[in-house]
Amino acid sequence: MHEYFSEETSPGRLSVAYQEGMEPQHATHAGKWDRNPMTAAMLEIRLSMTGHALDQVVYDTHLMWGRVCGGVAPQRVNRFSNTGGGPAGYRVPTNEQYDPKLDSYRANPDALILSENTVELTDFAPLVAFGSLETLRSQRMSTLSSCNQGLAPEDAMVSMFCAGEAILGSEMTSRENHAPFTIQRNIWCNPHKRVTVEETFGNPEYFDNDLLDTELKERYAINNLAVLASQRGEEDITGDGNAMHWSRRSLRGWVYVTSSGDRHVRAGMYRLADLPLFRSDSCAQIPAAQCSDERYFTERQPAVLGDSIKGNDVWSLMPGVPFLDAEDGKTGDAGDPSHNELLVTGEARTALEQQLIDNNIDLNDLPPFVRDQIGSQIDSQQLQSQGSYFSEITAGGRRLSSLFANIDAMTPLMQNRIGAMKGINLRYASQGLSGVLKSVKKALQYSQVLQYRKKYLNVDKQVADNLNGAGRWRTGKEALLEHRCNRELSLYLYNAVPSEKDPCTHAVYSGIEGCMQEDLPLISDPSAYGVQYYFHRFLETPSPSPPPPPPTPHPPPSPPSPQPPPSPPDPLDQTIVMERIRDAEEQACTTVYFLSQTTRCERLAIALTQPYLVQFISPPTPPPIGDGTSPSPPPTPPPSPRFPEGFTFVVPPLFTLSTYRYPLILPDGMTREADGYYIGNTESALAAFREQLSQASTQTLACTPSAPLACATEPIEAQCINGGRRCGTSAENALNPYLDAEFALTHDSYLWGLRFSIPRRPELTELFVGPKRVQLYGPRNTPIPCFEGDTKVSAVSTAYHVDVVCAPPTATDDALRALATVWRMRLTLTGGFRQIWLDRDAPLQIIERPLQAAGVEVLALPPSPMQPPPPPTVAKQACSQFFAGSWLDEGVERREHEPCGMTREQCCDAMHERGAARYEIDDQGCCALVWMQLGAPSLAFTNDTTRAGKYTNRSGTGF
């Protein structure tokens, strides 16, 4: 993954790398933001975890990387599930204490997995920072969430957060805490922070816990599979108390540079130790550096202690959480009781001294920081803060020599409490001080609280980019030694690389009143290895091969040249195309566990819609005809129809759509087009439109040159007008929409085909593509078949029309004579969510041909005019009252729908036959019968004029 991320970097147009010509954009990338495949991968995994506990936590790239490729503390989201903690330390549990064939940590030649390709966890984790080199070097990266002007314009995540995506707030805070400047100021320059060689350049700790699993769902088999803690490797990168000290302090963490304007650094993955990110400023020069470790005391009255107090209650005054080593840079402030250390005074101090003497405990055998803590409890005035060692502690005239035996004599309680105060992990413990603690808790009556007093430098100095102000950029290993000192490490480096200069910078705050005047220590706290085991990692590592020279700056854009004609596509064999289709289907099926459904469907759709010029394989040659035992060869296919001579076009005058579309009012600033999508937005245009609707007949509302409506059906309920059927839900309106057309052929001519004209707007053109059905009707609506009536429309030609041939090439004379009697046509786009949208002025042309040109004898056939209009109907029972544009509102018990296409008289007759009280009818003859409630007012109408055209004077209520 590191190699892939490094290879796929590409600077955004807003980056310094692109604007100064240091890095070109990838051929497939032209965006304004840096390409960041690492964040994209983490987001893709996060978004695919639908239903997982990760769905309920805020996204954070650093934590997501830890859960996928490293180790973080599992986060519990409810009683039953948590987010998981990453693969760090995972091994295959077995029922053997050690199984070399399943050893995934050591490169065992007999191992079944990872035998020769074992990868250490630290080769790819943890991820500590990412962004452009300019952002990583900027002091302002510690204030990403403030959206400072000009900061990280090439960073997509920062841009989206500053544009209002508040959900990325946790992401910004995490990146601020991992910024190189934050490490430099809040950890290296802070005397209160404990920095060790092992945390900065050592390996992670070993695990304390075994990894257990259960083989069978039986009581005797619970936790019968195990990996011992010693076999899980040095991969515990979460740290004690999940504080993640190693991950936040280690120079072995990884930094992803998405773009770089420095000619000496290319975009890619780097260790923090080897990447020049730190400026040469000393701690005394950077803004808001905390420089004091001065201590002071405040009195406190503790709770009354007596014999009833249990063994550990004496330490309730000492905090159990390591606040003094937190990463926020604000711990230990005066007046904050949660950041205190316990100082035992008075009689309690005397009792503690006596117990130490009685138990022959020697303080000199303890590590220096432990002696500092115990000494501060005995007598703070004798605390030696000048160096790592103090020689003696005097209490009441008695010299405490030969006291503690060794560190193993400490109880776990003492170790944990001291570790909490100093941010350390004392791994080994015993019960040597249990008697001391029991005696001290009885004598403890009063105490004082020890606190830190902080002093900040350069508080008025603003953080800034100042990318060109650094004399030389330091790598992590160089910058650490300019802030922290270790005498043994300095001597080692001096001997390894002889130089007249001391590798360590001493007393960085020297001469500043109120600040620490000694060296900021880089202490050593070895556990599994010796003190000097990791010193060699501070040596200068060979630099990688120099990057190629950067490309020349971008020249000014030249005027665009005419586009060359596209090269003709290369024909591909049918088998190759089929293999590509199968590969796309296989990828969609095999990625179901780590890609979301949306992503898989989008990728499959893109793969299946790629255009190819296919060279189809010829069918196999049929076997030769022998003695009659072999099958006969298949008949040859009929020839393709040839466009006939002497054809003419007939334009139908009458059209009926399944539903009609009421157009939208033209928004301000837009141009009205001729496809009928909008109507004018002026009062005169709306008045003219209403007048057209009132004057048009039911079969001339659309699809004719002077029609007010577009030749389109409408699925959306709010814009749907009843047509050949009633408007319903959107799904009902878009199911099998149809267009009816009536026409009259020329005498002694037959219908050869149909030509449908399609709008040129691309989104309307594609509506016609798909399955269709064309039906023809002769006298008395007799069905007459159409040759290509059911052929699917695969594409629309560049001429924007679709021709449907109804006369087959092998048609008989009788079939052509039948086509000469056609007077009505119905086009149906079959399927759900379909919409008809044809050219407004000439949506349909009937292609006819004389029978004589086809060699058909003309018989004495009656003329085939259009179906004559039905005679006017006379109501069987008169309905004398009709209220145009009005609809019953109150007192309606129920409504029942009659078919559309009825006259007012037919609707009146249906009312009397069904015993209804009222009838309602609209412009398209859609009749509804109304039954009234008992005692309802005789007339309670609502005049609805909001949909002119749907409710004209032809629509209303009668009885």
PEBEL-V786581 format. One record per residue. SS is DSSP state (~ for helix, > for strand, _ for the rest). NEAR is the number of other C-alpha atoms within 8 Angstrom. Layout:
SS|NEAR / SS|NEAR
This chain:
_|4 / ~|8 / ~|7 / ~|7 / ~|13 / ~|10 / ~|7 / _|8 / _|15 / >|13 / _|16 / _|14 / _|12 / _|10 / _|15 / ~|9 / ~|13 / ~|15 / ~|11 / _|9 / _|12 / _|15 / _|13 / _|9 / _|10 / _|8 / _|5 / _|4 / _|8 / _|9 / _|7 / _|9 / _|13 / _|17 / >|11 / _|9 / ~|9 / ~|7 / ~|8 / ~|8 / ~|8 / ~|11 / ~|9 / ~|10 / ~|10 / ~|11 / ~|9 / _|10 / _|11 / _|7 / _|5 / _|8 / ~|10 / ~|9 / ~|10 / ~|7 / _|7 / _|6 / _|10 / _|10 / ~|10 / ~|10 / ~|8 / ~|11 / ~|12 / ~|15 / ~|13 / ~|8 / ~|12 / _|14 / _|14 / _|12 / _|8 / _|8 / _|8 / >|8 / _|10 / _|6 / _|5 / _|4 / _|8 / >|11 / _|11 / _|8 / _|12 / _|11 / _|10 / _|12 / _|10 / _|7 / _|10 / _|8 / _|10 / >|11 / _|7 / _|7 / _|8 / _|6 / _|8 / ~|8 / ~|9 / ~|9 / _|14 / _|12 / _|11 / _|7 / _|12 / _|10 / _|6 / _|7 / _|13 / _|8 / _|8 / _|10 / _|13 / _|7 / _|6 / _|10 / _|5 / _|7 / ~|9 / ~|9 / ~|6 / _|11 / _|11 / _|13 / >|12 / >|11 / >|12 / >|9 / >|11 / _|16 / ~|14 / ~|11 / ~|11 / ~|13 / ~|14 / _|12 / ~|9 / ~|11 / ~|14 / ~|11 / ~|9 / ~|14 / ~|9 / ~|5 / _|9 / _|7 / _|4 / _|5 / _|10 / _|10 / _|11 / _|14 / _|11 / ~|9 / ~|7 / ~|12 / ~|11 / ~|9 / ~|12 / ~|9 / _|6 / _|6 / _|9 / ~|6 / ~|8 / ~|11 / ~|10 / ~|10 / ~|10 / ~|11 / ~|10 / ~|10 / ~|12 / ~|13 / ~|10 / _|11 / _|12 / ~|10 / ~|12 / ~|12 / ~|13 / ~|10 / ~|14 / ~|13 / ~|13 / ~|13 / _|13 / _|12 / _|12 / _|7 / _|9 / _|11 / _|12 / >|10 / ~|12 / ~|11 / ~|13 / ~|12 / ~|12 / _|9 / _|8 / _|10 / >|9 / _|11 / _|13 / _|5 / _|6 / _|9 / >|11 / >|10 / >|10 / _|10 / _|9 / _|6 / _|7 / _|6 / ~|5 / ~|4 / ~|10 / _|11 / _|9 / _|11 / >|12 / >|14 / >|15 / _|10 / ~|12 / ~|7 / ~|7 / _|14 / _|10 / _|10 / _|14 / >|12 / _|12 / _|13 / _|12 / ~|8 / ~|5 / ~|8 / _|7 / _|11 / ~|10 / ~|12 / ~|12 / ~|9 / ~|10 / _|11 / _|11 / _|10 / _|14 / >|14 / >|12 / >|12 / >|14 / _|16 / _|17 / _|16 / _|13 / _|9 / _|9 / _|6 / _|8 / _|10 / _|13 / >|13 / >|12 / >|10 / >|11 / _|12 / _|10 / _|10 / _|10 / _|8 / _|12 / >|13 / _|11 / _|10 / _|8 / _|9 / _|11 / _|9 / _|7 / _|12 / _|11 / _|11 / >|15 / >|13 / _|15 / _|13 / _|11 / >|8 / >|8 / >|8 / >|8 / >|8 / >|7 / >|8 / _|6 / _|8 / _|4 / _|5 / _|11 / _|6 / _|6 / _|5 / _|8 / _|6 / _|8 / _|7 / ~|8 / ~|12 / ~|6 / ~|7 / ~|7 / _|9 / _|13 / _|8 / _|6 / _|12 / ~|11 / ~|13 / ~|12 / _|8 / _|7 / _|6 / _|7 / _|5 / _|10 / _|12 / _|11 / _|7 / _|4 / _|8 / ~|5 / ~|6 / ~|12 / _|12 / >|10 / >|11 / >|12 / >|12 / _|13 / ~|8 / ~|9 / ~|13 / ~|12 / ~|11 / ~|11 / ~|12 / ~|10 / ~|8 / ~|10 / ~|12 / ~|10 / ~|7 / _|8 / _|10 / _|11 / _|13 / ~|11 / ~|11 / ~|9 / _|11 / _|7 / ~|9 / ~|8 / ~|9 / ~|11 / ~|10 / ~|9 / ~|8 / ~|12 / ~|12 / ~|12 / ~|13 / _|13 / ~|9 / ~|5 / ~|9 / _|11 / _|8 / _|6 / _|5 / _|6 / _|7 / _|6 / _|9 / _|5 / _|7 / _|10 / >|10 / >|11 / _|5 / _|5 / >|6 / >|8 / _|11 / _|8 / _|10 / _|13 / _|14 / _|11 / _|9 / ~|10 / ~|9 / ~|12 / _|13 / _|13 / ~|10 / ~|7 / ~|8 / ~|12 / ~|11 / ~|11 / ~|11 / ~|12 / ~|14 / ~|14 / ~|11 / _|10 / _|7 / _|8 / _|8 / _|5 / _|7 / _|12 / _|9 / _|9 / _|9 / _|9 / ~|8 / ~|7 / ~|11 / ~|10 / ~|9 / ~|11 / ~|12 / ~|11 / ~|9 / ~|9 / _|12 / _|9 / _|11 / >|14 / >|12 / >|12 / >|12 / >|14 / >|11 / >|12 / _|10 / _|9 / >|10 / >|11 / _|10 / _|9 / _|6 / _|8 / _|6 / _|7 / _|7 / _|8 / _|7 / _|8 / _|5 / _|5 / _|10 / _|7 / _|6 / _|10 / >|13 / _|13 / ~|14 / ~|11 / ~|8 / ~|12 / ~|9 / ~|11 / _|11 / _|15 / _|14 / >|15 / _|10 / ~|6 / ~|6 / ~|9 / ~|12 / ~|8 / ~|9 / ~|12 / ~|11 / ~|7 / ~|6 / _|6 / _|7 / _|6 / _|4 / _|4 / _|8 / _|9 / _|11 / _|11 / _|10 / _|10 / _|13 / _|12 / _|9 / _|5 / _|7 / _|4 / _|7 / _|11 / _|13 / _|10 / _|10 / _|10 / _|12 / >|8 / _|11 / >|10 / _|8 / _|8 / _|8 / _|6 / _|4 / _|6 / _|7 / _|8 / _|6 / _|7 / _|11 / ~|9 / ~|6 / ~|7 / ~|9 / _|7 / _|5 / _|5 / _|4 / _|5 / _|4 / _|4 / _|6 / _|7 / _|4 / _|5 / _|8 / _|8 / _|6 / _|8 / _|7 / _|4 / _|4 / _|4 / _|4 / _|4 / _|4 / _|4 / _|4 / _|4 / _|4 / _|4 / _|4 / _|4 / _|4 / _|6 / _|5 / >|8 / >|10 / >|10 / ~|10 / ~|6 / ~|8 / ~|11 / ~|8 / ~|8 / ~|8 / ~|10 / ~|8 / ~|8 / ~|11 / ~|9 / ~|8 / ~|8 / ~|12 / ~|7 / ~|7 / _|9 / _|10 / _|5 / _|8 / _|11 / _|12 / ~|8 / ~|6 / ~|8 / ~|12 / ~|9 / ~|8 / ~|9 / ~|11 / ~|8 / ~|8 / ~|9 / ~|8 / _|6 / _|6 / _|4 / _|8 / >|8 / >|9 / >|8 / _|6 / _|6 / _|4 / _|4 / _|4 / _|4 / _|5 / _|6 / _|5 / _|9 / _|6 / _|5 / _|6 / _|5 / _|9 / _|6 / _|5 / _|7 / _|4 / _|4 / _|4 / _|4 / _|5 / _|5 / _|5 / _|6 / _|4 / _|4 / _|6 / _|5 / _|7 / _|9 / >|7 / >|8 / >|11 / _|9 / _|12 / _|9 / >|10 / >|13 / >|13 / >|14 / _|13 / >|16 / >|15 / >|12 / _|9 / _|11 / >|7 / >|8 / _|11 / _|6 / _|5 / _|4 / _|6 / _|5 / _|8 / _|7 / _|6 / _|8 / _|11 / _|9 / >|10 / >|13 / _|9 / _|10 / _|6 / ~|6 / ~|6 / ~|10 / ~|11 / ~|8 / ~|8 / ~|10 / ~|10 / ~|8 / ~|10 / ~|12 / ~|9 / ~|6 / _|11 / _|6 / _|8 / _|9 / _|13 / _|12 / >|15 / _|16 / _|13 / _|7 / _|5 / _|12 / _|10 / >|12 / _|14 / _|15 / >|12 / _|15 / _|15 / _|14 / _|9 / ~|11 / ~|4 / ~|10 / >|14 / >|12 / >|13 / _|13 / _|11 / _|10 / _|11 / _|12 / _|8 / _|9 / ~|9 / ~|10 / ~|9 / ~|14 / _|13 / _|11 / _|10 / >|16 / >|12 / >|12 / >|11 / >|12 / >|13 / _|13 / _|11 / _|15 / _|6 / _|6 / _|8 / >|11 / >|16 / >|15 / >|12 / >|12 / >|12 / >|12 / >|11 / >|12 / >|14 / _|12 / _|7 / _|6 / ~|7 / ~|6 / ~|11 / ~|13 / ~|9 / ~|11 / ~|13 / _|11 / >|9 / _|11 / _|13 / >|11 / >|12 / >|12 / >|13 / >|13 / _|14 / ~|9 / ~|5 / ~|7 / _|7 / >|8 / >|11 / _|8 / _|11 / _|8 / _|9 / _|13 / _|8 / _|8 / _|8 / >|10 / _|6 / _|6 / _|13 / _|7 / _|5 / _|5 / _|11 / >|11 / >|10 / >|8 / >|9 / >|12 / _|13 / _|12 / _|8 / _|8 / _|4 / _|8 / _|6 / ~|8 / ~|6 / ~|8 / ~|14 / ~|10 / ~|11 / ~|13 / _|12 / _|11 / _|17 / _|16 / >|13 / >|12 / >|11 / >|11 / >|11 / >|15 / _|11 / _|8 / _|8 / _|8 / _|12 / _|13 / _|13 / >|13 / >|12 / _|12 / _|14 / _|8 / _|11 / _|13 / >|10 / >|12 / >|13 / >|13 / >|15 / >|14 / >|11 / _|14 / ~|8 / ~|9 / ~|7 / _|6 / _|9 / _|7 / _|8 / _|4 / _|4 / _|5 / _|4 / _|5 / _|11 / _|9 / _|9 / _|7 / _|5 / _|4 / _|4 / _|4 / _|4 / _|7 / _|5 / _|10 / _|5 / _|7 / _|6 / _|10 / _|6 / _|6 / >|9 / >|8 / >|10 / _|14 / >|12 / >|11 / >|10 / _|8 / _|8 / _|9 / >|12 / >|8 / >|7 / >|9 / >|7 / >|8 / _|8 / _|9 / _|12 / _|8 / _|11 / _|8 / ~|8 / ~|10 / ~|10 / ~|13 / ~|15 / ~|11 / ~|9 / ~|13 / ~|9 / ~|7 / ~|6 / _|6 / _|11 / _|10 / >|12 / >|15 / >|13 / >|14 / _|13 / _|12 / _|12 / _|12 / _|16 / >|14 / >|12 / >|15 / >|14 / >|11 / >|11 / _|8 / _|4 / _|4 / _|9 / _|7 / _|4 / _|5 / _|9 / >|9 / >|8 / >|7 / _|9 / _|7 / _|4 / _|7 / _|9 / _|9 / _|10 / _|14 / _|13 / _|8 / _|9 / _|14 / >|15 / >|15 / >|12 / _|10
